[in-house]
Amino acid sequence: MPSRTFTAAMLALSIGLVGACERRDGAPREGTTPTAPDNTDRNKRDRDTDAKTPPDQSEASADVKITAAIRRAIMDDKSMSVNAQNVKIMTERSGVVTLRGPVDTQAEKDAIEAKAKAVAGVTRVDNQLEVK
């Protein structure tokens, strides 16, 4: 069983970490600026158009495997930004891949498209990635 000193120190540390992020009323601390999620405008756009979204992903075994292989290739590349690792990948109609979302650089956009084209079974890639 941990000592009281250790437990008290851990409690103080966890309270301090939570307190560093926001005030008790949930507002950000002074001197910090709340930021909107990076994809708020894109999400609104997705609701207003016929743009491909993750629910458009085919449930056919081959298409699911293609999407998983592309995601794995992106995640295995440690040079990819968090934005690049979180792009939307949808595969439908036996190998037609749509890529959507923000990436940090043109090089990431090109690299993700190349990774998608390199996966067996991909017949076409619609690269809709956007450089921030």
VENKA-V219530 format. One record per backbone hydrogen bond with DSSP energy under -1.0 kcal/mol. CO is the residue of the C=O (numbers start at 1). NH is the residue of the N-H. E is the energy in kcal/mol with one decimal. If there is no record, write none. Layout:
CO;NH;E
CO;NH;E
//
This chain:
3;7;-2.5
4;8;-2.8
5;9;-2.4
6;10;-2.5
7;11;-2.3
8;12;-2.4
9;13;-2.4
10;14;-2.5
11;15;-2.4
12;16;-2.4
13;17;-2.4
14;18;-2.1
15;19;-2.9
16;20;-1.5
18;21;-1.0
18;22;-1.4
23;26;-2.0
27;23;-3.0
29;32;-1.7
37;40;-1.4
39;43;-2.5
40;44;-1.9
41;45;-2.3
42;46;-2.4
43;47;-1.4
44;48;-1.2
53;56;-2.9
54;57;-2.1
60;64;-2.4
61;65;-2.2
62;66;-1.9
63;67;-2.4
64;68;-2.3
65;69;-2.3
66;70;-2.3
67;71;-2.5
68;72;-2.5
69;73;-2.2
70;74;-2.2
71;75;-2.8
72;76;-2.3
76;78;-1.1
77;80;-1.8
81;85;-2.2
84;87;-1.3
88;100;-2.2
90;98;-3.0
91;58;-2.6
92;96;-2.4
95;123;-2.0
95;124;-1.5
96;92;-2.2
97;126;-3.4
98;90;-2.4
99;128;-2.5
100;88;-3.1
101;130;-2.6
103;132;-2.9
105;109;-1.8
106;110;-2.7
107;111;-2.6
108;112;-2.7
109;113;-1.9
110;114;-2.4
111;115;-2.5
112;116;-2.3
113;117;-2.5
114;118;-1.5
116;119;-1.2
119;122;-1.7
124;97;-2.9
126;99;-2.4
126;128;-1.0
130;103;-2.6
//
